[in-house]
Amino acid sequence: MSYRPIISNVEEASNNEKDGLYEFIFYLADGTECRTFYNRYPEWKMTNITRLQKTPCPVCRKDFICRCMESFRDNLQQQVIDNEWLEKAIVK
Ligand SMILES: [Zn+2]
């Protein structure tokens, strides 16, 4: 069965509002956590995503760095849009 990440929460980790650069932590339903970077201008765009190495990768099962989450970027971005996760993370 192929892996399907589901975002359960998003937290803002850091930002540089002047340049429109934001760092978010994505908490996935299976316990996986990802660090993502966004550029706000001209529109919100994910520029990087890496898995935080707290739990083994749900895709390849490695507990060190891998690039698996890259392939779910579009899926995760769509969830972010559909659920307005970034707006919720920024407005606290
Ligand atoms: Zn992996």
PDB file of the backbone (N, CA, C, O) and the ligand in Angstrom, with CONECT records:
HET     ZN  A 101       1
ATOM      1  N   MET A   1       0.857  -1.193   0.000  1.00  0.00           N
ATOM      2  CA  MET A   1       0.000   0.000   0.000  1.00  0.00           C
ATOM      3  C   MET A   1       0.885   1.232   0.000  1.00  0.00           C
ATOM      4  O   MET A   1       1.844   1.318   0.767  1.00  0.00           O
ATOM      5  N   SER A   2       0.567   2.162  -0.842  1.00  0.00           N
ATOM      6  CA  SER A   2       1.407   3.350  -0.924  1.00  0.00           C
ATOM      7  C   SER A   2       1.103   4.307   0.225  1.00  0.00           C
ATOM      8  O   SER A   2      -0.015   4.368   0.736  1.00  0.00           O
ATOM      9  N   TYR A   3       2.107   5.029   0.601  1.00  0.00           N
ATOM     10  CA  TYR A   3       2.009   5.941   1.727  1.00  0.00           C
ATOM     11  C   TYR A   3       1.208   7.186   1.350  1.00  0.00           C
ATOM     12  O   TYR A   3       1.390   7.759   0.275  1.00  0.00           O
ATOM     13  N   ARG A   4       0.318   7.590   2.258  1.00  0.00           N
ATOM     14  CA  ARG A   4      -0.444   8.828   2.039  1.00  0.00           C
ATOM     15  C   ARG A   4      -0.347   9.682   3.288  1.00  0.00           C
ATOM     16  O   ARG A   4      -1.006   9.399   4.288  1.00  0.00           O
ATOM     17  N   PRO A   5       0.467  10.723   3.237  1.00  0.00           N
ATOM     18  CA  PRO A   5       0.625  11.592   4.401  1.00  0.00           C
ATOM     19  C   PRO A   5      -0.635  12.421   4.648  1.00  0.00           C
ATOM     20  O   PRO A   5      -1.278  12.897   3.713  1.00  0.00           O
ATOM     21  N   ILE A   6      -0.966  12.579   5.910  1.00  0.00           N
ATOM     22  CA  ILE A   6      -2.100  13.435   6.279  1.00  0.00           C
ATOM     23  C   ILE A   6      -1.625  14.422   7.329  1.00  0.00           C
ATOM     24  O   ILE A   6      -1.131  14.034   8.387  1.00  0.00           O
ATOM     25  N   ILE A   7      -1.781  15.697   7.025  1.00  0.00           N
ATOM     26  CA  ILE A   7      -1.347  16.728   7.963  1.00  0.00           C
ATOM     27  C   ILE A   7      -2.339  16.820   9.113  1.00  0.00           C
ATOM     28  O   ILE A   7      -3.542  16.970   8.898  1.00  0.00           O
ATOM     29  N   SER A   8      -1.822  16.729  10.340  1.00  0.00           N
ATOM     30  CA  SER A   8      -2.705  16.882  11.490  1.00  0.00           C
ATOM     31  C   SER A   8      -2.505  18.218  12.193  1.00  0.00           C
ATOM     32  O   SER A   8      -3.370  18.673  12.941  1.00  0.00           O
ATOM     33  N   ASN A   9      -1.347  18.848  11.943  1.00  0.00           N
ATOM     34  CA  ASN A   9      -1.143  20.180  12.505  1.00  0.00           C
ATOM     35  C   ASN A   9       0.050  20.841  11.816  1.00  0.00           C
ATOM     36  O   ASN A   9       0.928  20.167  11.278  1.00  0.00           O
ATOM     37  N   VAL A  10       0.060  22.153  11.845  1.00  0.00           N
ATOM     38  CA  VAL A  10       1.170  22.920  11.284  1.00  0.00           C
ATOM     39  C   VAL A  10       1.528  24.013  12.269  1.00  0.00           C
ATOM     40  O   VAL A  10       0.656  24.718  12.775  1.00  0.00           O
ATOM     41  N   GLU A  11       2.823  24.150  12.538  1.00  0.00           N
ATOM     42  CA  GLU A  11       3.303  25.197  13.433  1.00  0.00           C
ATOM     43  C   GLU A  11       4.334  26.049  12.714  1.00  0.00           C
ATOM     44  O   GLU A  11       5.176  25.544  11.972  1.00  0.00           O
ATOM     45  N   GLU A  12       4.250  27.333  12.948  1.00  0.00           N
ATOM     46  CA  GLU A  12       5.276  28.221  12.417  1.00  0.00           C
ATOM     47  C   GLU A  12       6.516  28.096  13.299  1.00  0.00           C
ATOM     48  O   GLU A  12       6.430  28.205  14.522  1.00  0.00           O
ATOM     49  N   ALA A  13       7.672  27.867  12.669  1.00  0.00           N
ATOM     50  CA  ALA A  13       8.905  27.701  13.440  1.00  0.00           C
ATOM     51  C   ALA A  13       9.738  28.970  13.439  1.00  0.00           C
ATOM     52  O   ALA A  13      10.370  29.304  14.441  1.00  0.00           O
ATOM     53  N   SER A  14       9.740  29.670  12.326  1.00  0.00           N
ATOM     54  CA  SER A  14      10.477  30.924  12.242  1.00  0.00           C
ATOM     55  C   SER A  14       9.994  31.676  11.019  1.00  0.00           C
ATOM     56  O   SER A  14       9.353  31.109  10.135  1.00  0.00           O
ATOM     57  N   ASN A  15      10.309  32.960  10.982  1.00  0.00           N
ATOM     58  CA  ASN A  15       9.956  33.708   9.778  1.00  0.00           C
ATOM     59  C   ASN A  15      10.838  34.929   9.619  1.00  0.00           C
ATOM     60  O   ASN A  15      11.420  35.441  10.575  1.00  0.00           O
ATOM     61  N   ASN A  16      10.914  35.367   8.402  1.00  0.00           N
ATOM     62  CA  ASN A  16      11.530  36.636   8.058  1.00  0.00           C
ATOM     63  C   ASN A  16      10.479  37.369   7.231  1.00  0.00           C
ATOM     64  O   ASN A  16      10.457  37.275   6.004  1.00  0.00           O
ATOM     65  N   GLU A  17       9.611  38.098   7.922  1.00  0.00           N
ATOM     66  CA  GLU A  17       8.455  38.696   7.254  1.00  0.00           C
ATOM     67  C   GLU A  17       8.854  39.657   6.154  1.00  0.00           C
ATOM     68  O   GLU A  17       8.185  39.759   5.126  1.00  0.00           O
ATOM     69  N   LYS A  18       9.938  40.352   6.379  1.00  0.00           N
ATOM     70  CA  LYS A  18      10.383  41.331   5.389  1.00  0.00           C
ATOM     71  C   LYS A  18      10.635  40.674   4.042  1.00  0.00           C
ATOM     72  O   LYS A  18      10.246  41.199   2.999  1.00  0.00           O
ATOM     73  N   ASP A  19      11.288  39.522   4.076  1.00  0.00           N
ATOM     74  CA  ASP A  19      11.601  38.826   2.829  1.00  0.00           C
ATOM     75  C   ASP A  19      10.541  37.785   2.458  1.00  0.00           C
ATOM     76  O   ASP A  19      10.620  37.166   1.397  1.00  0.00           O
ATOM     77  N   GLY A  20       9.554  37.595   3.332  1.00  0.00           N
ATOM     78  CA  GLY A  20       8.498  36.636   3.042  1.00  0.00           C
ATOM     79  C   GLY A  20       8.934  35.193   3.152  1.00  0.00           C
ATOM     80  O   GLY A  20       8.380  34.319   2.485  1.00  0.00           O
ATOM     81  N   LEU A  21       9.928  34.937   3.993  1.00  0.00           N
ATOM     82  CA  LEU A  21      10.426  33.573   4.159  1.00  0.00           C
ATOM     83  C   LEU A  21       9.902  32.991   5.466  1.00  0.00           C
ATOM     84  O   LEU A  21      10.000  33.625   6.517  1.00  0.00           O
ATOM     85  N   TYR A  22       9.351  31.793   5.399  1.00  0.00           N
ATOM     86  CA  TYR A  22       8.756  31.164   6.566  1.00  0.00           C
ATOM     87  C   TYR A  22       9.204  29.722   6.687  1.00  0.00           C
ATOM     88  O   TYR A  22       9.422  29.029   5.694  1.00  0.00           O
ATOM     89  N   GLU A  23       9.336  29.291   7.929  1.00  0.00           N
ATOM     90  CA  GLU A  23       9.654  27.894   8.216  1.00  0.00           C
ATOM     91  C   GLU A  23       8.494  27.317   9.019  1.00  0.00           C
ATOM     92  O   GLU A  23       8.067  27.896  10.017  1.00  0.00           O
ATOM     93  N   PHE A  24       7.999  26.189   8.579  1.00  0.00           N
ATOM     94  CA  PHE A  24       6.889  25.535   9.275  1.00  0.00           C
ATOM     95  C   PHE A  24       7.246  24.090   9.607  1.00  0.00           C
ATOM     96  O   PHE A  24       7.990  23.432   8.880  1.00  0.00           O
ATOM     97  N   ILE A  25       6.703  23.619  10.709  1.00  0.00           N
ATOM     98  CA  ILE A  25       6.795  22.199  11.025  1.00  0.00           C
ATOM     99  C   ILE A  25       5.437  21.578  10.719  1.00  0.00           C
ATOM    100  O   ILE A  25       4.407  22.042  11.210  1.00  0.00           O
ATOM    101  N   PHE A  26       5.443  20.550   9.922  1.00  0.00           N
ATOM    102  CA  PHE A  26       4.228  19.804   9.607  1.00  0.00           C
ATOM    103  C   PHE A  26       4.187  18.569  10.498  1.00  0.00           C
ATOM    104  O   PHE A  26       5.129  17.777  10.519  1.00  0.00           O
ATOM    105  N   TYR A  27       3.114  18.414  11.218  1.00  0.00           N
ATOM    106  CA  TYR A  27       2.902  17.210  12.020  1.00  0.00           C
ATOM    107  C   TYR A  27       1.943  16.314  11.259  1.00  0.00           C
ATOM    108  O   TYR A  27       0.811  16.706  10.977  1.00  0.00           O
ATOM    109  N   LEU A  28       2.385  15.126  10.929  1.00  0.00           N
ATOM    110  CA  LEU A  28       1.548  14.208  10.169  1.00  0.00           C
ATOM    111  C   LEU A  28       0.848  13.229  11.106  1.00  0.00           C
ATOM    112  O   LEU A  28       1.298  12.974  12.223  1.00  0.00           O
ATOM    113  N   ALA A  29      -0.248  12.699  10.623  1.00  0.00           N
ATOM    114  CA  ALA A  29      -1.097  11.858  11.458  1.00  0.00           C
ATOM    115  C   ALA A  29      -0.373  10.613  11.967  1.00  0.00           C
ATOM    116  O   ALA A  29      -0.721  10.087  13.024  1.00  0.00           O
ATOM    117  N   ASP A  30       0.632  10.135  11.224  1.00  0.00           N
ATOM    118  CA  ASP A  30       1.343   8.917  11.646  1.00  0.00           C
ATOM    119  C   ASP A  30       2.532   9.205  12.553  1.00  0.00           C
ATOM    120  O   ASP A  30       3.301   8.299  12.874  1.00  0.00           O
ATOM    121  N   GLY A  31       2.690  10.476  12.973  1.00  0.00           N
ATOM    122  CA  GLY A  31       3.770  10.811  13.892  1.00  0.00           C
ATOM    123  C   GLY A  31       5.003  11.380  13.210  1.00  0.00           C
ATOM    124  O   GLY A  31       5.929  11.853  13.869  1.00  0.00           O
ATOM    125  N   THR A  32       5.006  11.329  11.897  1.00  0.00           N
ATOM    126  CA  THR A  32       6.118  11.906  11.141  1.00  0.00           C
ATOM    127  C   THR A  32       6.068  13.432  11.241  1.00  0.00           C
ATOM    128  O   THR A  32       4.994  14.031  11.182  1.00  0.00           O
ATOM    129  N   GLU A  33       7.237  14.051  11.392  1.00  0.00           N
ATOM    130  CA  GLU A  33       7.308  15.507  11.407  1.00  0.00           C
ATOM    131  C   GLU A  33       8.238  15.973  10.298  1.00  0.00           C
ATOM    132  O   GLU A  33       9.294  15.388  10.059  1.00  0.00           O
ATOM    133  N   CYS A  34       7.820  17.035   9.631  1.00  0.00           N
ATOM    134  CA  CYS A  34       8.617  17.562   8.519  1.00  0.00           C
ATOM    135  C   CYS A  34       8.874  19.039   8.729  1.00  0.00           C
ATOM    136  O   CYS A  34       8.024  19.781   9.221  1.00  0.00           O
ATOM    137  N   ARG A  35      10.077  19.445   8.339  1.00  0.00           N
ATOM    138  CA  ARG A  35      10.413  20.861   8.337  1.00  0.00           C
ATOM    139  C   ARG A  35      10.225  21.367   6.912  1.00  0.00           C
ATOM    140  O   ARG A  35      10.759  20.786   5.967  1.00  0.00           O
ATOM    141  N   THR A  36       9.484  22.424   6.762  1.00  0.00           N
ATOM    142  CA  THR A  36       9.256  22.957   5.420  1.00  0.00           C
ATOM    143  C   THR A  36       9.604  24.438   5.401  1.00  0.00           C
ATOM    144  O   THR A  36       9.496  25.142   6.405  1.00  0.00           O
ATOM    145  N   PHE A  37      10.021  24.879   4.234  1.00  0.00           N
ATOM    146  CA  PHE A  37      10.302  26.291   4.037  1.00  0.00           C
ATOM    147  C   PHE A  37       9.408  26.824   2.935  1.00  0.00           C
ATOM    148  O   PHE A  37       9.209  26.183   1.903  1.00  0.00           O
ATOM    149  N   TYR A  38       8.877  28.008   3.176  1.00  0.00           N
ATOM    150  CA  TYR A  38       7.994  28.651   2.213  1.00  0.00           C
ATOM    151  C   TYR A  38       8.501  30.037   1.872  1.00  0.00           C
ATOM    152  O   TYR A  38       9.085  30.740   2.696  1.00  0.00           O
ATOM    153  N   ASN A  39       8.255  30.399   0.625  1.00  0.00           N
ATOM    154  CA  ASN A  39       8.472  31.766   0.188  1.00  0.00           C
ATOM    155  C   ASN A  39       7.095  32.350  -0.102  1.00  0.00           C
ATOM    156  O   ASN A  39       6.335  31.788  -0.890  1.00  0.00           O
ATOM    157  N   ARG A  40       6.776  33.467   0.528  1.00  0.00           N
ATOM    158  CA  ARG A  40       5.435  34.012   0.453  1.00  0.00           C
ATOM    159  C   ARG A  40       5.158  34.774  -0.846  1.00  0.00           C
ATOM    160  O   ARG A  40       4.010  34.888  -1.274  1.00  0.00           O
ATOM    161  N   TYR A  41       6.197  35.281  -1.455  1.00  0.00           N
ATOM    162  CA  TYR A  41       6.015  36.156  -2.626  1.00  0.00           C
ATOM    163  C   TYR A  41       6.544  35.503  -3.881  1.00  0.00           C
ATOM    164  O   TYR A  41       7.588  34.853  -3.826  1.00  0.00           O
ATOM    165  N   PRO A  42       5.868  35.647  -5.020  1.00  0.00           N
ATOM    166  CA  PRO A  42       4.609  36.398  -5.189  1.00  0.00           C
ATOM    167  C   PRO A  42       3.398  35.654  -4.623  1.00  0.00           C
ATOM    168  O   PRO A  42       2.353  36.261  -4.388  1.00  0.00           O
ATOM    169  N   GLU A  43       3.532  34.364  -4.406  1.00  0.00           N
ATOM    170  CA  GLU A  43       2.455  33.627  -3.758  1.00  0.00           C
ATOM    171  C   GLU A  43       3.097  32.517  -2.926  1.00  0.00           C
ATOM    172  O   GLU A  43       4.237  32.126  -3.179  1.00  0.00           O
ATOM    173  N   TRP A  44       2.368  32.017  -1.944  1.00  0.00           N
ATOM    174  CA  TRP A  44       2.900  30.978  -1.062  1.00  0.00           C
ATOM    175  C   TRP A  44       3.397  29.794  -1.881  1.00  0.00           C
ATOM    176  O   TRP A  44       2.663  29.211  -2.679  1.00  0.00           O
ATOM    177  N   LYS A  45       4.667  29.456  -1.660  1.00  0.00           N
ATOM    178  CA  LYS A  45       5.230  28.334  -2.392  1.00  0.00           C
ATOM    179  C   LYS A  45       6.202  27.583  -1.493  1.00  0.00           C
ATOM    180  O   LYS A  45       7.080  28.187  -0.877  1.00  0.00           O
ATOM    181  N   MET A  46       6.045  26.269  -1.420  1.00  0.00           N
ATOM    182  CA  MET A  46       6.963  25.462  -0.636  1.00  0.00           C
ATOM    183  C   MET A  46       8.272  25.344  -1.406  1.00  0.00           C
ATOM    184  O   MET A  46       8.290  24.922  -2.562  1.00  0.00           O
ATOM    185  N   THR A  47       9.369  25.724  -0.750  1.00  0.00           N
ATOM    186  CA  THR A  47      10.663  25.681  -1.430  1.00  0.00           C
ATOM    187  C   THR A  47      11.500  24.498  -0.983  1.00  0.00           C
ATOM    188  O   THR A  47      12.423  24.090  -1.688  1.00  0.00           O
ATOM    189  N   ASN A  48      11.191  23.942   0.180  1.00  0.00           N
ATOM    190  CA  ASN A  48      11.965  22.797   0.645  1.00  0.00           C
ATOM    191  C   ASN A  48      11.167  22.027   1.686  1.00  0.00           C
ATOM    192  O   ASN A  48      10.388  22.609   2.441  1.00  0.00           O
ATOM    193  N   ILE A  49      11.365  20.724   1.719  1.00  0.00           N
ATOM    194  CA  ILE A  49      10.750  19.897   2.755  1.00  0.00           C
ATOM    195  C   ILE A  49      11.710  18.781   3.120  1.00  0.00           C
ATOM    196  O   ILE A  49      12.242  18.096   2.247  1.00  0.00           O
ATOM    197  N   THR A  50      11.928  18.603   4.415  1.00  0.00           N
ATOM    198  CA  THR A  50      12.744  17.494   4.888  1.00  0.00           C
ATOM    199  C   THR A  50      12.066  16.877   6.097  1.00  0.00           C
ATOM    200  O   THR A  50      11.367  17.558   6.847  1.00  0.00           O
ATOM    201  N   ARG A  51      12.272  15.609   6.275  1.00  0.00           N
ATOM    202  CA  ARG A  51      11.701  14.911   7.423  1.00  0.00           C
ATOM    203  C   ARG A  51      12.581  15.153   8.638  1.00  0.00           C
ATOM    204  O   ARG A  51      13.801  15.016   8.551  1.00  0.00           O
ATOM    205  N   LEU A  52      11.990  15.505   9.757  1.00  0.00           N
ATOM    206  CA  LEU A  52      12.736  15.590  11.007  1.00  0.00           C
ATOM    207  C   LEU A  52      13.018  14.166  11.457  1.00  0.00           C
ATOM    208  O   LEU A  52      12.147  13.297  11.419  1.00  0.00           O
ATOM    209  N   GLN A  53      14.257  13.946  11.886  1.00  0.00           N
ATOM    210  CA  GLN A  53      14.676  12.566  12.144  1.00  0.00           C
ATOM    211  C   GLN A  53      14.342  12.114  13.558  1.00  0.00           C
ATOM    212  O   GLN A  53      15.202  11.629  14.293  1.00  0.00           O
ATOM    213  N   LYS A  54      13.092  12.281  13.918  1.00  0.00           N
ATOM    214  CA  LYS A  54      12.639  11.842  15.236  1.00  0.00           C
ATOM    215  C   LYS A  54      12.083  10.431  15.186  1.00  0.00           C
ATOM    216  O   LYS A  54      12.159   9.675  16.154  1.00  0.00           O
ATOM    217  N   THR A  55      11.525  10.097  14.040  1.00  0.00           N
ATOM    218  CA  THR A  55      10.966   8.760  13.837  1.00  0.00           C
ATOM    219  C   THR A  55      11.451   8.265  12.480  1.00  0.00           C
ATOM    220  O   THR A  55      11.773   9.077  11.613  1.00  0.00           O
ATOM    221  N   PRO A  56      11.508   6.951  12.278  1.00  0.00           N
ATOM    222  CA  PRO A  56      11.938   6.435  10.971  1.00  0.00           C
ATOM    223  C   PRO A  56      11.017   6.924   9.864  1.00  0.00           C
ATOM    224  O   PRO A  56       9.841   7.213  10.087  1.00  0.00           O
ATOM    225  N   CYS A  57      11.570   7.007   8.690  1.00  0.00           N
ATOM    226  CA  CYS A  57      10.784   7.436   7.536  1.00  0.00           C
ATOM    227  C   CYS A  57       9.649   6.447   7.287  1.00  0.00           C
ATOM    228  O   CYS A  57       9.882   5.238   7.251  1.00  0.00           O
ATOM    229  N   PRO A  58       8.426   6.944   7.114  1.00  0.00           N
ATOM    230  CA  PRO A  58       7.294   6.048   6.888  1.00  0.00           C
ATOM    231  C   PRO A  58       7.324   5.401   5.506  1.00  0.00           C
ATOM    232  O   PRO A  58       6.575   4.461   5.240  1.00  0.00           O
ATOM    233  N   VAL A  59       8.176   5.898   4.642  1.00  0.00           N
ATOM    234  CA  VAL A  59       8.229   5.362   3.279  1.00  0.00           C
ATOM    235  C   VAL A  59       9.345   4.330   3.140  1.00  0.00           C
ATOM    236  O   VAL A  59       9.095   3.193   2.741  1.00  0.00           O
ATOM    237  N   CYS A  60      10.572   4.723   3.468  1.00  0.00           N
ATOM    238  CA  CYS A  60      11.711   3.821   3.257  1.00  0.00           C
ATOM    239  C   CYS A  60      12.200   3.195   4.566  1.00  0.00           C
ATOM    240  O   CYS A  60      13.060   2.315   4.552  1.00  0.00           O
ATOM    241  N   ARG A  61      11.650   3.652   5.694  1.00  0.00           N
ATOM    242  CA  ARG A  61      11.980   3.090   7.016  1.00  0.00           C
ATOM    243  C   ARG A  61      13.362   3.450   7.512  1.00  0.00           C
ATOM    244  O   ARG A  61      13.788   2.949   8.553  1.00  0.00           O
ATOM    245  N   LYS A  62      14.071   4.299   6.801  1.00  0.00           N
ATOM    246  CA  LYS A  62      15.380   4.728   7.280  1.00  0.00           C
ATOM    247  C   LYS A  62      15.193   5.678   8.453  1.00  0.00           C
ATOM    248  O   LYS A  62      14.200   6.401   8.533  1.00  0.00           O
ATOM    249  N   ASP A  63      16.168   5.664   9.368  1.00  0.00           N
ATOM    250  CA  ASP A  63      16.081   6.624  10.460  1.00  0.00           C
ATOM    251  C   ASP A  63      17.149   7.694  10.300  1.00  0.00           C
ATOM    252  O   ASP A  63      17.471   8.410  11.248  1.00  0.00           O
ATOM    253  N   PHE A  64      17.688   7.798   9.108  1.00  0.00           N
ATOM    254  CA  PHE A  64      18.572   8.914   8.804  1.00  0.00           C
ATOM    255  C   PHE A  64      18.003   9.646   7.599  1.00  0.00           C
ATOM    256  O   PHE A  64      16.928   9.320   7.096  1.00  0.00           O
ATOM    257  N   ILE A  65      18.744  10.631   7.158  1.00  0.00           N
ATOM    258  CA  ILE A  65      18.181  11.533   6.153  1.00  0.00           C
ATOM    259  C   ILE A  65      17.841  10.818   4.843  1.00  0.00           C
ATOM    260  O   ILE A  65      18.602   9.980   4.359  1.00  0.00           O
ATOM    261  N   CYS A  66      16.694  11.164   4.289  1.00  0.00           N
ATOM    262  CA  CYS A  66      16.283  10.639   2.992  1.00  0.00           C
ATOM    263  C   CYS A  66      15.432  11.709   2.324  1.00  0.00           C
ATOM    264  O   CYS A  66      15.065  12.706   2.946  1.00  0.00           O
ATOM    265  N   ARG A  67      15.132  11.495   1.080  1.00  0.00           N
ATOM    266  CA  ARG A  67      14.412  12.522   0.323  1.00  0.00           C
ATOM    267  C   ARG A  67      12.988  12.101   0.009  1.00  0.00           C
ATOM    268  O   ARG A  67      12.349  12.699  -0.856  1.00  0.00           O
ATOM    269  N   CYS A  68      12.483  11.099   0.682  1.00  0.00           N
ATOM    270  CA  CYS A  68      11.159  10.553   0.349  1.00  0.00           C
ATOM    271  C   CYS A  68      10.061  11.612   0.370  1.00  0.00           C
ATOM    272  O   CYS A  68       9.185  11.622  -0.494  1.00  0.00           O
ATOM    273  N   MET A  69      10.110  12.494   1.350  1.00  0.00           N
ATOM    274  CA  MET A  69       9.017  13.454   1.505  1.00  0.00           C
ATOM    275  C   MET A  69       8.902  14.409   0.313  1.00  0.00           C
ATOM    276  O   MET A  69       7.846  14.990   0.064  1.00  0.00           O
ATOM    277  N   GLU A  70      10.003  14.555  -0.408  1.00  0.00           N
ATOM    278  CA  GLU A  70       9.973  15.397  -1.610  1.00  0.00           C
ATOM    279  C   GLU A  70       8.858  14.972  -2.559  1.00  0.00           C
ATOM    280  O   GLU A  70       8.213  15.812  -3.187  1.00  0.00           O
ATOM    281  N   SER A  71       8.641  13.680  -2.657  1.00  0.00           N
ATOM    282  CA  SER A  71       7.669  13.191  -3.633  1.00  0.00           C
ATOM    283  C   SER A  71       6.224  13.437  -3.188  1.00  0.00           C
ATOM    284  O   SER A  71       5.291  13.241  -3.968  1.00  0.00           O
ATOM    285  N   PHE A  72       6.042  13.865  -1.943  1.00  0.00           N
ATOM    286  CA  PHE A  72       4.694  14.169  -1.455  1.00  0.00           C
ATOM    287  C   PHE A  72       4.436  15.673  -1.373  1.00  0.00           C
ATOM    288  O   PHE A  72       3.432  16.123  -0.822  1.00  0.00           O
ATOM    289  N   ARG A  73       5.359  16.423  -1.930  1.00  0.00           N
ATOM    290  CA  ARG A  73       5.261  17.873  -1.832  1.00  0.00           C
ATOM    291  C   ARG A  73       3.920  18.389  -2.385  1.00  0.00           C
ATOM    292  O   ARG A  73       3.243  19.187  -1.737  1.00  0.00           O
ATOM    293  N   ASP A  74       3.549  17.929  -3.580  1.00  0.00           N
ATOM    294  CA  ASP A  74       2.299  18.405  -4.187  1.00  0.00           C
ATOM    295  C   ASP A  74       1.090  18.015  -3.346  1.00  0.00           C
ATOM    296  O   ASP A  74       0.175  18.812  -3.138  1.00  0.00           O
ATOM    297  N   ASN A  75       1.103  16.779  -2.871  1.00  0.00           N
ATOM    298  CA  ASN A  75       0.013  16.291  -2.023  1.00  0.00           C
ATOM    299  C   ASN A  75      -0.119  17.158  -0.767  1.00  0.00           C
ATOM    300  O   ASN A  75      -1.215  17.584  -0.404  1.00  0.00           O
ATOM    301  N   LEU A  76       1.027  17.412  -0.106  1.00  0.00           N
ATOM    302  CA  LEU A  76       0.999  18.197   1.125  1.00  0.00           C
ATOM    303  C   LEU A  76       0.602  19.644   0.854  1.00  0.00           C
ATOM    304  O   LEU A  76      -0.136  20.253   1.629  1.00  0.00           O
ATOM    305  N   GLN A  77       1.098  20.184  -0.249  1.00  0.00           N
ATOM    306  CA  GLN A  77       0.743  21.572  -0.572  1.00  0.00           C
ATOM    307  C   GLN A  77      -0.759  21.708  -0.787  1.00  0.00           C
ATOM    308  O   GLN A  77      -1.365  22.705  -0.394  1.00  0.00           O
ATOM    309  N   GLN A  78      -1.350  20.699  -1.414  1.00  0.00           N
ATOM    310  CA  GLN A  78      -2.788  20.754  -1.651  1.00  0.00           C
ATOM    311  C   GLN A  78      -3.552  20.711  -0.327  1.00  0.00           C
ATOM    312  O   GLN A  78      -4.546  21.416  -0.155  1.00  0.00           O
ATOM    313  N   GLN A  79      -3.079  19.875   0.612  1.00  0.00           N
ATOM    314  CA  GLN A  79      -3.728  19.832   1.927  1.00  0.00           C
ATOM    315  C   GLN A  79      -3.602  21.175   2.643  1.00  0.00           C
ATOM    316  O   GLN A  79      -4.533  21.633   3.306  1.00  0.00           O
ATOM    317  N   VAL A  80      -2.437  21.791   2.496  1.00  0.00           N
ATOM    318  CA  VAL A  80      -2.206  23.096   3.123  1.00  0.00           C
ATOM    319  C   VAL A  80      -3.209  24.117   2.588  1.00  0.00           C
ATOM    320  O   VAL A  80      -3.770  24.911   3.343  1.00  0.00           O
ATOM    321  N   ILE A  81      -3.421  24.079   1.286  1.00  0.00           N
ATOM    322  CA  ILE A  81      -4.353  25.019   0.668  1.00  0.00           C
ATOM    323  C   ILE A  81      -5.792  24.707   1.105  1.00  0.00           C
ATOM    324  O   ILE A  81      -6.537  25.596   1.517  1.00  0.00           O
ATOM    325  N   ASP A  82      -6.158  23.433   1.006  1.00  0.00           N
ATOM    326  CA  ASP A  82      -7.536  23.034   1.306  1.00  0.00           C
ATOM    327  C   ASP A  82      -7.923  23.351   2.750  1.00  0.00           C
ATOM    328  O   ASP A  82      -9.064  23.721   3.028  1.00  0.00           O
ATOM    329  N   ASN A  83      -6.970  23.203   3.661  1.00  0.00           N
ATOM    330  CA  ASN A  83      -7.273  23.375   5.080  1.00  0.00           C
ATOM    331  C   ASN A  83      -6.781  24.705   5.647  1.00  0.00           C
ATOM    332  O   ASN A  83      -6.908  24.968   6.843  1.00  0.00           O
ATOM    333  N   GLU A  84      -6.223  25.535   4.777  1.00  0.00           N
ATOM    334  CA  GLU A  84      -5.701  26.838   5.193  1.00  0.00           C
ATOM    335  C   GLU A  84      -4.758  26.715   6.383  1.00  0.00           C
ATOM    336  O   GLU A  84      -4.824  27.497   7.331  1.00  0.00           O
ATOM    337  N   TRP A  85      -3.873  25.712   6.317  1.00  0.00           N
ATOM    338  CA  TRP A  85      -2.973  25.438   7.437  1.00  0.00           C
ATOM    339  C   TRP A  85      -2.035  26.607   7.716  1.00  0.00           C
ATOM    340  O   TRP A  85      -1.775  26.935   8.873  1.00  0.00           O
ATOM    341  N   LEU A  86      -1.529  27.232   6.663  1.00  0.00           N
ATOM    342  CA  LEU A  86      -0.553  28.312   6.897  1.00  0.00           C
ATOM    343  C   LEU A  86      -1.214  29.499   7.596  1.00  0.00           C
ATOM    344  O   LEU A  86      -0.636  30.095   8.505  1.00  0.00           O
ATOM    345  N   GLU A  87      -2.429  29.836   7.165  1.00  0.00           N
ATOM    346  CA  GLU A  87      -3.151  30.930   7.806  1.00  0.00           C
ATOM    347  C   GLU A  87      -3.376  30.633   9.287  1.00  0.00           C
ATOM    348  O   GLU A  87      -3.242  31.509  10.141  1.00  0.00           O
ATOM    349  N   LYS A  88      -3.720  29.381   9.569  1.00  0.00           N
ATOM    350  CA  LYS A  88      -3.965  28.992  10.967  1.00  0.00           C
ATOM    351  C   LYS A  88      -2.672  29.027  11.776  1.00  0.00           C
ATOM    352  O   LYS A  88      -2.677  29.394  12.951  1.00  0.00           O
ATOM    353  N   ALA A  89      -1.557  28.641  11.133  1.00  0.00           N
ATOM    354  CA  ALA A  89      -0.280  28.583  11.852  1.00  0.00           C
ATOM    355  C   ALA A  89       0.246  29.981  12.149  1.00  0.00           C
ATOM    356  O   ALA A  89       0.872  30.206  13.185  1.00  0.00           O
ATOM    357  N   ILE A  90      -0.003  30.907  11.253  1.00  0.00           N
ATOM    358  CA  ILE A  90       0.552  32.255  11.418  1.00  0.00           C
ATOM    359  C   ILE A  90      -0.297  33.088  12.375  1.00  0.00           C
ATOM    360  O   ILE A  90       0.242  33.832  13.194  1.00  0.00           O
ATOM    361  N   VAL A  91      -1.618  32.967  12.277  1.00  0.00           N
ATOM    362  CA  VAL A  91      -2.502  33.734  13.145  1.00  0.00           C
ATOM    363  C   VAL A  91      -2.704  32.973  14.444  1.00  0.00           C
ATOM    364  O   VAL A  91      -3.476  32.016  14.511  1.00  0.00           O
ATOM    365  N   LYS A  92      -1.999  33.415  15.469  1.00  0.00           N
ATOM    366  CA  LYS A  92      -2.118  32.720  16.742  1.00  0.00           C
ATOM    367  C   LYS A  92      -2.621  33.678  17.798  1.00  0.00           C
ATOM    368  O   LYS A  92      -2.793  33.290  18.953  1.00  0.00           O
TER     369      LYS A  92
HETATM  370 ZN    ZN A 101      12.570   7.800   3.323  1.00  0.00          ZN2+
END
